[in-house]
């Protein structure tokens, strides 16, 4: 099947590469000529494990190509995916200007029947708007269908999530589009992937509702972590005891400095504003956002206490800058918010991240030194703060760390170490939700 994917950001690039791996012929389109040139050279604009090899393999096989020619890509395709950004606007709502722009361009390029599919995360009712935009901007009368196929990709494991998903959601308005979309995902039938076929608006809500619920689990376990610290319980055991109940599940019950990234913060705010527009008070989602916003202050207070009650004149070695491991994404990263909070309260920061240093160092920050490795970051530091749980931080040479630090203080915001083991090695160690 011939597919066009408009947008070569995180979602669009992974989607295009994975559909080509299914055996389809995919053209990824972007109006950023420099990004397309980079992709043609085999260089990835994002960090995602395994993506470079996947792209290289399918480009060589002739199933994947990159272009700035949207008209040509649309004309050759049966299915056109819209995978452009929907950033948060100043009012908290999703900014759909890029989606609308692509819909108009697709309409002007339509030369035969197409299925136009939103892959971007969009609020309920966007499919109707896309249909109206295309209908008004057609140069010639051609039939088309509008569908919704939300993505559920986790940064750092996006390829596995696409090729072996726990479900596929397809929102369609007619049987023809549904048949085409199901055929597109036929390779997943071999692994018995559940396919949920519904109407367009329901598919749009499924995406937002899923992200809001996962964000709720994170905020809930963070509140339980605060309680555990006060009563002397261990939040890891609490989470395990909860998670073994299949009605709850074990995932997303990991305490820390809060959720971040490109999805949860934006999507929880967007669904809250959508609900307000329809006079539906989403009290739980509102509380989730408030709890998450407070995690930075809680984390800074924990670090401040470990430093004796003051940041003045203190140097903090900060390990991790991305919002999660196995990505270079700094968007809404709790680690970056903590970095800014430390500097804002008078501390000097020596920061290191295994992947994101080139991006982070593009923005100069006063009293921040970007280091070459984790040991340079903690040299002379009054405290080591683990802000992102990269695997290499779990295997630190702690004897070396203690030897180069000014004071043997660790604040583990991701609970990567065992408290008793670290204290036995001579560290003043604090973590989240564990006595």
Secondary structure, 3 states (H helix, E strand, C coil): CEEEEECCCHHHHHHHHHHHHCCCEEEEECCCHHHHHHHHCCCCCCCCCCHHHHHHHHHHCCCEEEECCHHHHHHHCCEEEECCCCCECCCCCECCHHHHHHHHHHHHHCCCCEEEEECCCCCCCHHHHHHHHHHHHCCCCCCEEEEECCCCCCCCCHHHHHHCCCCEEEECCCHHHHHHHHHHCHHHHHHCCCEEEECHHHHHHHHHHHHHHHHHHHHHHHHHHHHHHHHCCCHHHHHHHHHCCCCCCCCCCCCCCCCCCCCHHHHHHHHHHHHHHCCCCCHHHHHHHHHHHHHHHHHHHHHHHHCCCCCCCCEEEEECCCCCCCCCCCCCCHHHHHHHHHHHCCCEEEEECCCCHHHHCCCCCCCEEECCCHHHHHCCCCEEEECCCCHHHHCCCHHHHHHHCCCCEEEECCCCCCHHHHHHCCCEEECCCCC
